[in-house]
Amino acid sequence: MKILVVDDDPMAAEMICAILEDGGHQVRYLENGVEAMEQLQAEPAELIISDMNMPLVSGLELFQELCAQGNNTPFVLLTGDDPSQYQAQAPQMNACLMKDDNLFERLLETVEQFES
């Protein structure tokens, strides 16, 4: 599966990418939502995993902009805050996961749902 990871924290992104690559996925990493929107126009992804709090464009704003453009790529938002507030703001989002000790396990379970 082609997965786009968007996160302004290179250390967090590196761990997420490594886990996904170990699972056999093709992963592309970008540091912000603006780059992600440009990349998705050039090369679609099968899943987008984005951090919430980033400069320029938040993960929620990225999701909303993609929806406005008609992009319905499955989208997973990662946050250090209570995820229910973001899921309530964008109920059509596929998943919103809290960055905690169980993140990687839940992330892999979530990604498995989108594999064809």
N, C-alpha and C positions, 0 to 999 in steps of 0.2 A: 504494500500500500504506500502511495506517495503522501507523505505528511509534511505540512509546513508548520514549523515551530516559531512563534514570534514572542520574544522576551528580551527586555533591555538588560537583563542580568546574565552575562555570559556564563558564569559558573552554574547557575540554575539550568540554563538552556543546554549546557554541555552534558549535564547529568540526564536530563530528559531525552536528549538526542541519543545518548549512548544506550539507554534502556530500550528505546524504540528500535534502534539499529540492531541491538542484540535480538530483538524479536523478529528480525527479518524485514523491517520496513526501510524504505528509502526516505531519508529525512533531509529537509532543507531548513536551515536556520537563518532567520532575519532578526535584526535588532529593534525594529519598530513597525508600527502599523502602516505607515506611508510606504515603506519598502514592500510590505506584504501586499498591499493593494496593487502596486506596480507589478510585482512578481506574478500574482495570480492572473493578471491580464495576459502576461507572456506565457505562463505555464501553469495550468490548473493543478490543484492538489485534490486528493481524495478525502483529506481531513485537515482541519486547521486547529492547532492547539495554541492558545494565546494567553499570555499573562494579562492581568487586568490593569495594573498600575504601571503605565509606561509614559514617557514624555511624548509629545506631539499628538498621539491618538491613543486613547485607552483601549483595552481589549473589548470593552462593551461598545465603544464608538466604532471600532473596526468591524465588529459583528453587524451593527446597525447599518453602517455604510455598505457593507457587502450585500446585505438584504435589500437595501434601496437600489442597488445595481442589478438585482435579480440573481445574485450568486447564492445558491442554496447548498453550498458545500457544507457538510457536517462541521460543527464548530464546538470546541470545548474551551471553556474559559477557566483559567487557574487564578486563584486569589488567596491572599493571606487573611482576608476578611471573611465575614459570614457570607457564604455563597448564596443563601436564599434571597438576599436583597437583589442580587444581580439576576438571578433566575426569575424573580418577580418582575423585574424591569424588562426582561426579554424572554418571555415564556417559550418562545419558539426555538431558543438556543438548545442544542442537543444535550449539553451537560455543563455544569459549573462545579468545579472541584476545589476544595480547600487545600492549600499548600501546608500539609502537616506530615506527621511521621508515616502515614499510610498512603501518601499521594501516589507513589510509584505503583503500588499494587492496584489502587483504584483506577489509575490512568491506564494501565495495561488492560484491565477488565473493560474499561470504557472503549478503548481502541478496538478490542475484539468484537464489539457490537457492530462496528462499521466495516469489518472485513467482509468481502464478498465471497 
